[in-house]
Amino acid sequence: MSAGETGTIWKQPRAVWAVAFASVVAFMGIGLVDPILPAIAEALEASPAESELLFTSYLVITGAMMLFTSFLSSRLGAKRTLLIGLAFIFVFSLLCAVSGSVDAVIGFRAGWGLGNALFISTALATIVGSAAGGSSSAIMLYEASMGLGLAIGPLVGGLLGSATWRAPFFGVTVLMAIAFIAVITLLDKPAQKPHPVRITASIRALGRPALGLLAVAAVFYNMAFFVLLAYSPFPLGFGALGIGFTFFGWGLGLAITSVWGAPLLLRFVKRSTAILIVMPLIAVDLLVAGLLVNNKAVLVVCIIIGGLLFGFMNTILTETVMDSTDLPRPIASGAYSGVRFLGGAAAPPVAALLADHWGHTAPYVFGTIAALIAAIVVFSGRRLLATADGHGEVEPEEAALAIAEGDAA
């Protein structure tokens, strides 16, 4: 990416900034519960494994519904789909805040995940279609929004959660209302109605060899991602504020490498090569965290380094997915994101169960193995990624057209 294109990322239409802001808030919901997991477990008399289901219920519904969001958005339109998603998050975050049992919070987090699914994949397609500077700049902006949301979420969770575990949920409710107003005010309806997409479009898209390969790799990659994010609050042993600041550093690192680190690395190596460099480093980071898990200082450092490495991977994987096929971007995004989140859903309860039987080291070993499997999958099918490796920048007009069109092959 040229210096001019890097500069363009910050010069965007107001609609793009409205969706980017809403994306920050939406992604806050993933890390928000991190600092308050121990507090929820104590207040609602839940085991660590039950507490981890707050991630699982959210991610299962998010992943499953993402496979169908292109179908819904092609009929409702991007703006309406975004607003419905934000409204769902608003309602279910409020219900989480007033819940009286861990089972209720788990259930309402599932409803929250439904709203997130409608919002996230539609937001990516909307930003790619509306942003200045081409698809790579748009993806970096989206990943930066994701990184900031994942950074701010734990910080807000820690600051508000130090008073009561309910406060972070109320905080998201307020921010979602602001995001809803921003989108309804600043995002214009497209001039053309989108062409209807088949309900099976994203599922069928996984039959494309390159996209299917990346989806399988993403399953294992997200297992590693959520081992670090969802399980680490327990061995850290900090209060809500300490956990919040730790994962603020993690998310800040993720945002920095998403925007600046990944493009710099891709100046020197191809996308598939970059994946094969960074994924083993994630495995090493998780292994060190597991072996030295009782040293809190080392664990904090490993968490922050993990954020830096995950930032590289998030941007590189997303760009590779978008350019690996000729599919419309909402379909490719929905297929990849759906499978990716389903992989992440399995990690938190598995990590908690492994820890129950073999101690705090076991979840990180599980994450290490998952990251190595992801690298092996990419290496074994590297020739399928030749198109993405050699793909040039997509013109904004072409990207916008891809958003509007939706006839799955």
C-alpha positions in Angstrom: 0.0 0.0 0.0 1.3 3.4 -0.9 1.7 6.3 1.4 -1.1 8.1 -0.4 -3.5 5.2 0.2 -2.5 5.0 3.8 -3.3 8.7 4.2 -6.7 8.1 2.5 -7.8 5.8 5.3 -8.4 8.8 7.5 -10.3 10.9 4.9 -13.6 9.1 4.7 -17.3 10.1 4.1 -19.3 10.8 7.2 -21.3 7.6 6.6 -18.2 5.5 6.8 -17.3 7.1 10.2 -20.8 6.5 11.5 -20.6 2.8 10.7 -17.0 2.6 12.0 -18.1 4.2 15.3 -20.9 1.7 15.5 -18.5 -1.1 14.8 -16.3 0.0 17.7 -19.3 -0.2 20.0 -20.4 -3.5 18.6 -16.9 -5.1 19.1 -16.8 -3.7 22.6 -19.4 -6.3 23.4 -16.9 -9.1 22.9 -14.4 -8.0 25.4 -16.7 -6.2 27.7 -17.5 -9.3 29.9 -13.8 -10.2 30.2 -13.0 -8.1 33.4 -16.3 -9.1 35.0 -16.3 -12.9 34.4 -14.9 -13.6 37.9 -17.4 -11.1 39.4 -20.3 -12.7 37.5 -19.2 -16.1 38.6 -19.1 -15.0 42.2 -22.3 -12.9 42.2 -24.4 -15.4 40.4 -22.8 -18.5 42.0 -21.6 -19.8 38.6 -18.6 -22.0 37.8 -15.9 -20.8 35.5 -17.2 -23.1 32.8 -20.7 -21.6 33.2 -19.3 -18.1 33.0 -17.4 -18.9 29.8 -20.8 -19.7 28.2 -21.4 -16.0 28.1 -18.9 -16.0 25.2 -20.1 -19.3 23.7 -23.8 -18.4 23.5 -22.9 -15.1 22.0 -20.4 -16.5 19.5 -22.5 -19.5 18.4 -25.5 -17.3 17.4 -23.2 -14.7 15.9 -21.5 -17.3 13.8 -24.6 -19.2 12.7 -26.5 -16.1 11.7 -23.6 -14.6 9.8 -24.1 -17.4 7.2 -27.5 -15.8 6.4 -26.9 -12.1 6.8 -26.1 -11.5 3.1 -29.6 -13.0 2.4 -31.3 -10.6 4.9 -29.3 -7.5 3.9 -30.0 -8.0 0.2 -33.7 -7.8 1.0 -33.8 -5.3 3.8 -31.0 -3.1 2.6 -27.7 -2.4 4.4 -29.0 0.6 6.5 -32.1 -1.2 7.7 -30.0 -4.4 8.5 -27.5 -2.3 10.5 -30.2 -0.6 12.5 -32.0 -3.8 13.3 -28.7 -5.3 14.5 -28.0 -2.3 16.7 -31.6 -2.4 18.1 -31.1 -6.1 19.0 -27.8 -5.3 20.8 -29.5 -2.4 22.6 -32.4 -4.6 23.9 -30.4 -7.6 24.9 -27.5 -5.7 26.6 -30.2 -4.0 28.7 -31.8 -7.4 29.5 -28.3 -8.7 30.5 -28.0 -5.7 32.9 -31.2 -6.5 34.8 -30.8 -10.3 34.8 -30.9 -12.3 38.1 -29.2 -15.5 37.1 -26.3 -16.7 35.0 -28.6 -18.7 32.8 -30.6 -15.6 31.9 -27.4 -13.7 31.1 -26.2 -16.6 28.9 -29.6 -16.6 27.1 -29.7 -12.8 26.6 -26.1 -12.9 25.3 -27.3 -15.2 22.6 -29.9 -12.5 21.5 -27.0 -10.0 21.6 -25.1 -12.3 19.3 -28.0 -12.2 16.8 -27.8 -8.5 16.7 -24.1 -8.6 16.3 -24.3 -11.0 13.4 -26.7 -8.7 11.5 -24.5 -5.7 12.2 -20.9 -6.9 11.8 -20.9 -8.5 8.4 -23.1 -5.8 7.0 -20.8 -3.1 8.5 -17.8 -4.6 6.7 -19.6 -4.7 3.4 -20.9 -1.1 3.9 -17.5 0.3 4.8 -15.8 -1.5 1.8 -18.5 -0.1 -0.5 -18.4 3.4 0.8 -14.8 4.1 1.9 -12.3 6.1 -0.1 -8.9 4.6 -0.9 -10.0 1.1 -2.1 -10.8 -2.1 -0.4 -7.5 -2.5 1.5 -7.9 0.9 3.2 -11.5 0.0 4.0 -10.6 -3.3 5.5 -7.9 -1.7 7.6 -10.4 0.9 8.9 -12.8 -1.9 9.8 -10.1 -3.9 11.6 -9.0 -0.7 13.4 -12.6 -0.3 14.6 -12.5 -3.9 15.7 -9.2 -3.4 17.5 -10.4 -0.2 19.3 -13.7 -1.9 20.3 -11.8 -4.9 21.7 -9.5 -2.5 23.5 -12.1 -0.2 24.9 -14.5 -3.0 25.8 -12.3 -4.5 28.6 -11.4 -1.0 29.8 -15.0 0.1 30.1 -15.9 -3.3 31.6 -13.1 -2.9 34.2 -13.9 0.7 35.1 -17.7 0.2 35.4 -17.4 -3.4 36.6 -15.4 -2.3 39.6 -18.7 -0.9 41.0 -21.0 -3.7 39.9 -21.0 -6.4 37.2 -24.2 -4.9 35.8 -22.8 -1.5 35.0 -20.9 -2.5 31.8 -24.1 -3.8 30.3 -25.8 -0.5 31.0 -22.9 1.3 29.5 -23.2 -0.7 26.2 -26.9 0.1 26.2 -26.2 3.8 26.2 -23.5 3.6 23.6 -25.7 1.5 21.3 -28.4 4.1 21.4 -25.7 6.7 20.3 -24.6 4.4 17.5 -28.2 3.8 16.4 -28.7 7.6 16.1 -25.4 8.0 14.2 -26.2 5.4 11.6 -29.8 6.5 11.1 -28.7 10.2 10.7 -25.5 9.9 8.7 -25.8 6.8 6.5 -27.8 7.4 3.4 -29.9 4.8 1.7 -28.2 3.5 -1.5 -29.5 4.8 -4.8 -30.1 1.3 -6.1 -31.8 -1.6 -4.3 -29.5 -4.6 -3.8 -30.2 -7.7 -5.9 -31.7 -10.5 -3.8 -29.2 -13.2 -2.6 -30.1 -16.8 -2.1 -30.5 -18.0 1.5 -27.8 -20.6 1.0 -25.4 -18.2 -0.7 -22.8 -18.0 2.1 -23.0 -21.8 2.8 -22.5 -22.6 -0.8 -19.6 -20.1 -0.9 -17.7 -22.4 1.5 -17.5 -24.9 -1.4 -15.0 -22.5 -3.1 -11.6 -24.2 -2.4 -9.8 -21.0 -1.4 -12.6 -19.7 0.8 -13.2 -23.1 2.3 -9.5 -23.5 3.1 -9.4 -20.0 4.8 -12.6 -20.8 6.8 -11.0 -24.0 8.2 -7.9 -22.2 9.1 -10.1 -19.4 10.7 -11.8 -22.0 12.9 -8.6 -23.0 14.6 -7.2 -19.5 14.6 -10.2 -18.2 16.5 -9.9 -21.0 19.0 -6.4 -19.7 19.8 -7.8 -16.1 19.8 -10.5 -16.8 22.3 -8.4 -19.0 24.6 -6.2 -15.9 25.2 -9.2 -13.5 25.4 -11.8 -15.5 27.2 -9.8 -17.7 29.6 -7.0 -15.4 30.7 -9.0 -13.4 33.3 -9.1 -16.5 35.6 -5.3 -17.2 35.9 -4.6 -13.5 36.0 -6.4 -13.3 39.3 -6.8 -9.5 39.1 -9.8 -7.4 40.0 -12.1 -6.0 37.3 -10.0 -2.9 36.9 -6.7 -4.8 36.6 -8.2 -7.2 34.0 -9.6 -4.3 32.1 -6.3 -2.4 31.8 -4.5 -5.6 30.8 -6.9 -6.3 28.0 -7.0 -2.6 27.0 -3.3 -3.1 26.3 -4.1 -6.3 24.3 -6.7 -4.5 22.2 -4.6 -1.4 21.7 -1.8 -3.6 20.3 -4.3 -5.4 18.1 -5.6 -2.0 16.7 -2.0 -0.7 16.0 -0.9 -3.8 14.1 -4.2 -4.0 12.2 -3.7 -0.5 10.8 0.1 -0.1 10.5 1.8 -3.4 11.2 0.0 -5.6 8.6 0.4 -3.3 5.6 4.1 -2.9 6.5 4.6 -6.6 6.6 2.8 -7.1 3.3 5.2 -4.7 1.6 7.8 -7.5 2.0 6.0 -10.8 1.8 2.9 -12.3 0.2 -0.3 -12.7 2.2 0.0 -16.5 2.5 3.7 -16.1 3.6 2.7 -13.5 6.2 0.1 -15.9 7.6 2.8 -18.6 7.9 5.1 -16.2 9.7 2.6 -14.8 12.2 0.6 -17.9 13.1 3.5 -19.9 14.5 4.5 -16.8 16.6 1.0 -16.9 18.1 1.5 -20.5 19.0 4.8 -19.7 20.7 3.3 -16.8 22.6 0.5 -19.1 23.9 2.9 -21.8 24.8 5.0 -19.4 26.9 1.9 -18.1 28.5 0.8 -21.6 29.5 4.2 -22.7 30.8 4.7 -19.5 32.9 1.0 -19.0 33.7 1.7 -18.6 37.4 4.0 -15.6 36.8 1.5 -12.8 36.4 3.9 -10.3 34.9 4.9 -12.8 32.2 1.2 -13.6 31.5 0.4 -9.9 31.1 3.3 -9.5 28.6 2.1 -12.6 26.7 -1.4 -11.2 26.5 -0.2 -7.9 25.1 2.1 -9.5 22.6 -0.8 -11.8 21.6 -2.8 -8.7 20.8 -0.1 -7.4 18.5 0.1 -10.7 16.7 -3.6 -11.1 16.4 -3.8 -7.6 14.9 -1.5 -8.7 12.1 -3.6 -11.9 11.5 -7.0 -10.2 11.6 -6.2 -7.8 8.8 -4.2 -10.2 6.7 -6.8 -13.0 6.9 -9.7 -10.6 6.1 -7.9 -9.2 3.1 -7.0 -12.7 1.9 -10.6 -13.8 2.2 -12.0 -10.8 0.3 -9.6 -11.3 -2.6 -9.4 -15.1 -2.8 -12.6 -15.4 -4.9 -14.7 -13.4 -7.2 -17.7 -13.7 -4.9 -19.6 -10.6 -3.8 -18.1 -9.3 -0.6 -21.2 -9.7 1.7 -21.3 -13.4 0.8 -17.6 -14.0 1.2 -17.6 -12.0 4.5 -20.7 -13.8 5.8 -19.3 -17.3 5.0 -15.8 -16.6 6.5 -17.0 -14.7 9.5 -19.7 -17.2 10.4 -17.3 -20.1 10.5 -14.7 -18.0 12.2 -17.0 -17.1 15.1 -18.3 -20.7 15.4 -14.7 -21.8 15.9 -14.3 -19.1 18.6 -17.5 -20.3 20.4 -15.9 -23.7 21.1 -12.8 -22.4 22.8 -14.0 -20.8 26.1 -15.9 -23.8 27.5 -13.2 -26.2 26.3 -10.5 -24.1 27.9 -12.4 -24.0 31.2 -13.0 -27.8 31.2 -9.3 -28.5 30.4 -8.3 -26.2 33.3 -10.6 -28.1 35.6 -8.8 -31.4 34.8 -5.2 -30.3 34.2 -4.7 -26.8 35.5 -4.2 -23.4 34.0 -1.5 -24.5 31.6 -3.8 -26.8 29.6 -6.0 -24.2 27.9 -2.9 -22.4 26.5 -1.5 -25.7 25.2 -4.8 -26.2 23.5 -4.6 -22.8 22.0 -1.0 -23.5 20.8 -2.1 -26.6 19.0 -5.0 -24.8 17.4 -2.7 -22.1 16.1 -0.3 -24.6 14.6 -3.1 -26.5 13.0 -4.3 -23.2 11.3 -0.7 -22.7 10.0 -0.6 -26.3 8.7 -3.9 -25.9 6.9 -2.8 -22.7 5.1 0.6 -24.3 4.2 -1.0 -27.4 2.8 -3.4 -25.4 0.6 -1.1 -22.5 -0.2 -1.4 -22.9 -4.0 -5.2 -22.2 -3.6 -4.3 -18.7 -2.4 -2.4 -17.6 -5.5 -5.2 -15.3 -6.5 -5.2 -13.5 -3.2 -1.4 -13.3 -3.1 -1.3 -11.6 -6.4 -4.4 -9.5 -6.1 -4.2 -5.8 -6.9 -6.2 -3.1 -5.2 -10.0 -3.2 -5.9 -11.4 0.0 -7.2 -14.1 1.6 -5.0 -16.7 1.4 -7.8 -16.0 -2.3 -8.2 -16.3 -2.8 -4.4 -19.5 -0.9 -4.2 -20.9 -2.9 -7.1 -20.0 -6.1 -5.4 -22.0 -5.0 -2.3 -25.1 -4.4 -4.4 -24.8 -7.6 -6.4 -25.6 -10.9 -4.9 -26.0 -13.8 -7.3 -24.0 -16.6 -5.6 -22.2 -18.9 -8.0 
